[in-house]
Amino acid sequence: MLTAIIIDDEQKSREGLEAMLHDMVEGVSVVATADSVTNGVKAIKKNNPDLVFLDIEMPKRDGFELFEAFETIDFEVVFTTAHEQYASKAFRTTAIDYLLKPIDLNLLQEAVERASKKREKDKVNKNFEVFVNNLKNNKSNQQIAISSSDGLIFIKVENIIYLRGDGAYTYFFLKTGERITVSKNLKEYEDLLSEYDFFRVHKSYLIHMHEMKKYVRGEGGYVVMSNGDSVDVSKRRKENFLAALSKL
């Protein structure tokens, strides 16, 4: 049985979620609720829960600030928010669970089940260490979590030279000389890494702009990366690529 805490400044939201968990979700027991980040931190330290349902937008301190009170995150977290913009890159980066309000019962059950499986396997909550680090640090220190056949691999963004897509697979080429294969398409990582100066120069290539050694002009041309690999630039992406180069 998982123990859970609900942190939300809206009383109706707290009571509604608590009722759903009590009446319709198996394997979880709410041991406390809190109406602010400050009271939430106190409740967590007192009850040592397995799972925290955390609202994001609250008066005075938002939900993200809760993590500053803990050196390590030894509980699972499910974010609850009425604002869809939060359910984007930050959460995909580290596989954090989130639920949009009004909360869907099936998604709530799935979130609790995932949290239960993580606790049963006694996995270190490394994804939250990455997430909190990303909130506090600049882009050059940030990491992404990618799924491999063995589990999650955590890679610093600054160590990625380029990515190559091949249908449903993506290959990461790293400064260490490693090549990591992931069973997701390149588009997903284009969306994720675009804010870190990565550019889709070709349907099959996403490059780290700061890892280019030179650009050789041509119909589309090609780029030589820091590891010596040559990457084609497609003709239709050339104009946007050169525009992106001028902004570096």
C-alpha positions, 0 to 999 in steps of 0.5 A, spaced: 500 500 500 502 506 497 502 512 502 500 519 499 500 526 500 496 531 496 499 538 496 494 543 492 492 550 495 484 549 492 480 545 497 475 543 492 481 540 488 484 536 495 478 534 497 476 531 490 482 528 489 482 525 496 475 522 494 477 519 488 483 515 491 479 513 497 473 510 493 476 508 486 483 507 486 486 501 489 493 500 493 494 507 495 492 511 502 492 518 503 495 520 509 495 528 509 493 534 505 497 541 505 494 547 502 501 550 500 508 548 499 511 550 506 505 546 509 507 540 504 514 540 506 512 539 513 507 534 511 512 530 507 518 530 512 513 528 518 509 522 514 515 520 509 510 518 503 511 514 497 507 518 493 506 526 492 500 529 488 503 536 487 499 542 484 504 547 480 501 554 480 500 556 488 500 563 491 507 565 494 511 559 492 509 554 486 510 547 486 517 546 483 520 550 489 518 544 494 524 540 491 529 546 494 527 543 501 530 536 500 537 534 498 534 527 495 527 526 493 526 519 495 518 519 494 514 519 487 511 525 484 505 526 480 504 533 478 497 536 478 495 542 473 490 545 470 495 548 465 497 544 459 503 548 458 507 545 464 505 538 461 511 539 455 518 539 455 520 539 462 516 533 464 518 529 457 525 530 459 525 526 465 519 522 464 515 525 470 508 523 471 503 529 470 495 529 470 491 535 467 485 537 471 480 535 471 483 529 473 481 523 469 480 517 473 483 512 468 490 516 468 490 517 475 489 509 476 495 508 471 499 514 475 498 510 481 500 503 478 506 506 475 508 509 482 507 502 485 511 499 480 517 503 481 517 503 489 516 495 488 523 495 484 526 500 489 529 504 484 533 510 485 529 516 483 534 519 479 529 522 474 527 527 479 535 528 481 535 530 473 529 534 473 531 538 479 538 539 477 535 542 470 530 547 474 536 550 478 542 550 472 543 553 466 542 549 459 550 547 459 549 542 465 542 539 463 541 532 462 536 528 458 533 521 460 533 516 454 530 509 454 534 504 452 533 496 452 536 496 459 532 502 462 534 509 463 540 512 460 542 520 463 546 524 458 548 531 459 546 535 453 553 538 452 555 531 450 551 530 444 554 531 438 548 529 433 542 525 432 541 520 426 534 518 425 532 511 421 525 510 421 522 508 428 529 509 431 534 514 433 542 514 434 545 518 439 552 520 437 556 522 443 563 526 445 565 519 448 565 516 442 559 512 444 553 511 439 546 509 443 540 506 440 533 509 442 526 506 439 523 513 438 523 517 432 527 523 431 522 528 431 521 527 438 528 529 440 527 535 435 522 538 439 525 536 446 532 539 444 530 545 440 531 550 445 538 547 446 541 549 440 540 543 436 537 544 429 534 539 424 539 540 418 536 534 414 530 529 415 535 524 418 539 528 422 539 533 428 545 536 430 548 540 436 550 547 433 556 548 437 559 541 435 560 543 428 567 544 425 565 547 419 560 548 414 561 546 406 557 550 401 553 546 396 546 545 393 545 543 400 552 543 403 554 539 409 557 540 416 563 536 419 562 535 426 567 535 432 568 527 431 569 528 424 563 525 421 560 529 415 552 530 416 548 533 410 544 539 410 538 538 405 536 543 400 530 545 403 532 546 410 539 550 408 536 557 408 533 556 415 540 553 417 544 559 415 539 563 419 540 559 425 548 559 424 547 567 424 544 567 431 549 563 434 
